[in-house]
Amino acid sequence: MTSHDATAGPEEMIFIPGGQFLMGSNDFYPEERPARPAVVLPFWLERHPVTNAEFARFVDETHYVTRAERPVDPRDYPEATAEELAPGGLVFQQPGGPVPLNDISGWWAFVPGANWRQPTGPDSDLEGLDEHPVVQIGYEDAEAYAAWRGRRLPTEAEWEIAARGGLESAPYCWGNDMVVAGHYMANTWQGEFPWQNLALDGYGGTSPVGAFAPNGFGLVDMAGNVWEWTADWWQVGVQSMSPCCSPRTTAVGGGEWSAAPGERFGRKVIKGGSYLCAPNYCLRYRPSARQPEPIDTTTCHLGFRCAVSSNPPLR
């Protein structure tokens, strides 16, 4: 591949030309403000989130053990119970009726034994889910996979310019309207979150990658399906500290929302929203939307995709 060949690149990756764009939004949540100019160099981004089949190949070749599968050091979490110290992850549990939206314990629970192979707990598996995004992935797990592929995680700005698909200020990856010609354009929540899931888009949980139309760059699942890790630390005092639909684990132990690189359990920016995002609670399946996520957290609605720098930068 030459430095000017934007048609040939790493397998299953899309060339993103970069440039200046308007990052963020003044129209939605406080953490997206202010809308401001940002500049991104050209790069490549994987067309879809990493799938269960792709992550399985990584584990088969490297024998990697993910964070959710490892024993937990009680010294890291002195206030945790014995059950909370067991290997596991956070799992969405749909309540039978309306619950207060200011208490995420009404629909999130730590489930021992939940991991990427068993995303909702020991009674679950990956049968029929090879082409669904891998979930229950911690930040270090995503980094390890990316390094194995000779890739990296995208920055927040890279992720956002890619998600916009060439549309400068549209609220969604595909334009101005959530539903186009009667079709839902992403895997999100329809109904009253968290108790009423109408699944009008055809999916009550994750969907196979590419089940919905690509954006203007040819990328799929840049909205909904699963949240995605980015490389950027969440900065205290710059953005809103509301956790919305990005749950805290017991591991955080009441600490501040923070993201200093030297912190043991800082927070990274995640992007894209998920199948659990709904207008009445978490309208975050938009390019400018963002959330802080503790790097020691794994959940059933968080995955990732990889990037590659254009080297030398394309002009």
C-alpha positions in Angstrom: 0.0 0.0 0.0 1.4 3.4 -0.9 0.8 6.5 1.2 -1.7 7.8 -1.3 -3.7 4.7 -1.9 -7.0 5.2 0.0 -8.6 2.1 -1.6 -6.2 -0.5 -0.2 -5.7 -1.0 3.5 -5.8 -3.5 6.4 -8.5 -6.2 6.1 -12.0 -5.2 7.1 -10.9 -1.5 7.6 -12.3 1.7 6.2 -10.2 4.7 5.3 -11.2 7.8 7.2 -9.8 11.0 5.5 -9.6 13.0 8.6 -9.5 16.8 8.6 -11.3 19.5 10.6 -14.8 18.9 11.9 -17.2 20.3 14.5 -16.8 18.0 17.5 -19.5 17.8 20.2 -22.9 19.4 20.3 -24.7 22.2 22.1 -28.1 20.6 21.7 -28.1 17.6 23.9 -26.3 16.6 27.1 -23.9 18.9 29.1 -20.9 16.6 28.6 -21.1 17.1 24.8 -20.6 20.9 25.1 -19.3 23.0 23.7 -19.3 22.2 20.0 -15.8 23.1 18.9 -13.4 22.6 16.0 -11.2 19.5 16.1 -8.6 18.2 13.7 -7.9 14.5 13.0 -5.2 13.0 10.8 -6.2 10.4 8.2 -6.6 6.9 9.7 -8.2 3.5 9.2 -11.1 2.1 11.3 -12.5 -1.3 11.5 -15.8 -1.5 9.6 -17.6 -3.1 12.5 -17.1 -3.8 16.2 -14.9 -6.8 17.0 -17.1 -9.9 17.0 -17.2 -12.9 19.2 -15.7 -15.1 16.5 -12.8 -12.6 16.0 -12.1 -12.4 19.8 -12.3 -16.2 20.1 -9.5 -16.5 17.5 -7.4 -14.1 19.6 -8.0 -16.1 22.7 -7.3 -19.4 21.0 -3.9 -18.2 19.7 -2.7 -16.3 22.8 -4.5 -18.1 25.7 -5.4 -14.6 26.9 -7.6 -14.4 30.0 -9.9 -11.4 30.2 -10.5 -9.2 33.2 -13.9 -10.6 33.9 -12.5 -14.2 34.1 -9.6 -13.4 36.5 -9.7 -13.7 40.3 -10.1 -10.2 41.9 -7.5 -8.9 44.4 -9.5 -8.0 47.6 -6.8 -5.3 48.3 -8.1 -3.3 45.4 -11.7 -3.4 46.7 -11.6 -3.3 50.5 -15.4 -2.6 50.8 -16.5 -5.4 48.4 -18.4 -8.5 49.5 -17.1 -12.0 48.8 -19.6 -12.3 45.9 -18.5 -9.0 44.4 -14.9 -10.2 44.5 -15.7 -13.2 42.3 -14.8 -13.0 38.6 -17.8 -11.7 36.7 -19.4 -8.7 35.0 -22.3 -6.3 35.0 -25.5 -7.6 33.4 -28.7 -5.8 32.5 -31.8 -7.3 34.2 -35.1 -6.0 32.9 -37.5 -5.2 35.6 -41.1 -6.2 35.4 -42.5 -2.7 35.6 -41.5 1.0 36.0 -38.7 1.7 38.4 -37.1 5.0 39.5 -34.6 6.2 36.8 -32.3 7.7 39.4 -31.2 4.3 40.7 -29.4 2.0 38.2 -29.5 -0.9 40.7 -33.1 -1.3 39.5 -31.7 -2.9 36.2 -28.0 -3.5 36.6 -26.5 -6.4 38.7 -23.1 -7.8 39.1 -23.3 -11.5 38.0 -20.5 -13.8 39.0 -19.4 -15.9 36.1 -20.4 -13.4 33.4 -17.7 -12.9 30.8 -17.2 -12.7 27.1 -18.0 -16.4 26.6 -21.1 -16.2 28.9 -22.1 -12.6 28.5 -25.1 -12.7 30.8 -23.9 -15.3 33.3 -23.1 -19.0 33.7 -26.4 -20.0 32.1 -25.6 -18.2 28.8 -23.3 -19.0 25.9 -22.4 -17.7 22.4 -24.4 -20.2 20.4 -25.6 -18.3 17.3 -23.7 -15.2 18.3 -20.4 -15.5 16.3 -21.1 -12.4 14.3 -22.4 -10.3 17.3 -20.1 -7.8 19.0 -18.0 -9.3 21.8 -19.0 -7.8 25.2 -17.9 -8.1 28.8 -14.6 -6.6 27.6 -12.5 -4.4 29.9 -10.3 -1.7 28.6 -7.1 -3.7 29.0 -8.7 -6.6 27.1 -9.5 -4.3 24.2 -5.9 -3.0 24.2 -4.5 -6.5 24.3 -6.6 -7.6 21.3 -5.7 -4.4 19.3 -2.0 -5.0 20.0 -2.3 -8.6 18.8 -3.7 -7.3 15.5 -1.1 -4.6 15.2 -3.7 -2.0 15.8 -4.8 0.4 18.5 -8.0 1.9 19.9 -9.3 5.0 18.3 -9.2 8.4 20.0 -12.5 10.0 20.9 -12.1 12.6 18.1 -11.2 9.8 15.6 -14.2 7.8 16.6 -16.6 10.8 16.3 -15.4 12.0 12.9 -15.8 8.5 11.6 -19.2 8.1 13.1 -20.4 11.3 11.4 -19.8 9.7 8.1 -19.1 13.0 6.4 -22.2 14.7 7.8 -21.0 17.9 9.7 -23.8 18.6 12.2 -26.5 16.0 11.8 -27.6 14.5 15.1 -27.4 10.9 13.9 -24.8 9.0 11.9 -27.3 8.9 9.0 -29.0 12.3 9.2 -31.6 14.2 11.1 -34.3 11.6 11.8 -34.2 8.6 14.0 -36.6 6.6 11.8 -36.1 6.8 8.0 -38.9 5.7 5.7 -40.4 3.7 8.5 -37.1 1.9 9.3 -35.0 2.1 12.5 -31.5 2.8 11.6 -29.7 1.4 14.6 -30.1 -1.2 17.4 -31.5 0.9 20.2 -34.3 0.6 22.8 -37.9 1.3 21.8 -40.4 1.7 24.6 -40.1 2.9 28.2 -36.6 2.1 29.5 -35.8 -0.1 31.5 -39.0 -2.2 31.7 -40.7 -2.0 28.3 -38.6 -3.3 25.4 -40.8 -3.2 22.3 -37.9 -4.3 20.0 -39.4 -2.5 17.1 -36.0 -2.6 15.4 -36.0 -6.3 15.4 -33.6 -6.9 18.3 -34.1 -7.2 22.1 -30.3 -7.6 22.7 -27.2 -7.3 20.6 -27.5 -7.7 16.8 -25.2 -9.2 14.3 -22.7 -6.6 13.0 -23.9 -4.9 9.9 -27.6 -5.7 10.5 -28.3 -2.0 9.9 -27.2 0.2 7.0 -23.7 1.7 7.0 -23.0 5.4 7.4 -21.5 7.6 4.7 -18.0 6.1 5.2 -19.2 2.5 5.0 -18.9 1.9 8.8 -21.6 -0.1 10.6 -22.9 0.0 14.1 -21.5 3.4 14.9 -24.8 4.0 16.7 -26.4 1.5 19.1 -25.7 -2.2 19.4 -22.8 -1.8 21.9 -20.9 1.0 23.4 -17.2 1.2 22.3 -14.0 2.0 24.2 -11.9 4.9 23.0 -8.3 5.6 24.0 -9.1 9.0 25.7 -9.2 9.5 29.4 -12.3 11.2 30.8 -11.2 14.5 32.4 -12.7 15.7 35.7 -14.1 19.2 35.6 -14.4 19.4 31.9 -17.4 17.2 31.2 -20.6 16.3 33.0 -20.2 13.6 35.7 -23.6 12.0 35.2 -23.2 8.2 34.8 -26.4 7.8 32.8 -26.5 4.2 31.4 -22.9 3.5 32.0 -23.0 1.7 35.4 -20.5 1.9 38.2 -19.1 -1.3 39.7 -18.7 -1.9 43.3 -15.0 -1.7 42.5 -15.2 2.0 42.1 -16.2 2.3 45.7 -17.7 5.7 45.7 -14.7 7.5 44.2 -14.9 10.6 42.0 -15.5 10.4 38.3 -11.9 10.8 37.2 -9.5 9.8 34.5 -6.0 10.8 35.4 -3.6 8.4 33.6 -1.8 7.6 36.8 -5.0 6.5 38.6 -5.6 2.8 39.4 -9.1 2.8 38.2 -9.6 5.8 36.0 -12.2 6.2 33.4 -12.1 6.2 29.6 -14.5 7.8 27.2 -16.9 5.4 25.5 -18.9 6.2 22.4 -21.9 5.1 20.3 -24.6 4.1 22.8 -26.1 0.6 22.8 -29.2 -1.5 22.5 -30.1 -0.3 26.0 -30.2 3.4 25.0 -33.7 5.0 24.9 -34.9 8.5 24.4 -36.5 8.6 27.8 -33.3 7.8 29.6 -30.1 7.8 27.4 -30.4 9.4 24.0 -26.7 8.7 23.4 -26.7 6.8 20.1 -25.3 9.9 18.4 -21.8 10.8 17.2 -21.4 13.6 19.7 -22.7 11.6 22.7 -20.2 10.2 25.2 -19.9 8.5 28.6 -17.2 7.8 31.2 -16.5 4.2 31.9 -14.2 2.8 34.7 -11.4 0.8 33.1 -12.0 -2.0 35.6 -15.6 -2.5 34.4 -17.0 -5.1 32.0 -20.7 -5.1 31.0 -23.1 -6.8 28.6 -23.3 -3.8 26.3 -19.7 -2.6 25.9 -17.3 -3.7 23.2 -14.8 -2.0 20.9 -13.3 -1.7 17.4 -9.7 -1.0 16.3 -7.9 1.7 14.4 -4.7 2.0 12.4 -2.8 5.2 11.8 -2.2 6.3 8.2 1.6 6.1 8.1 2.8 8.4 6.6 -0.3 10.6 6.9 -2.3 10.6 3.6 -2.6 14.1 2.0 
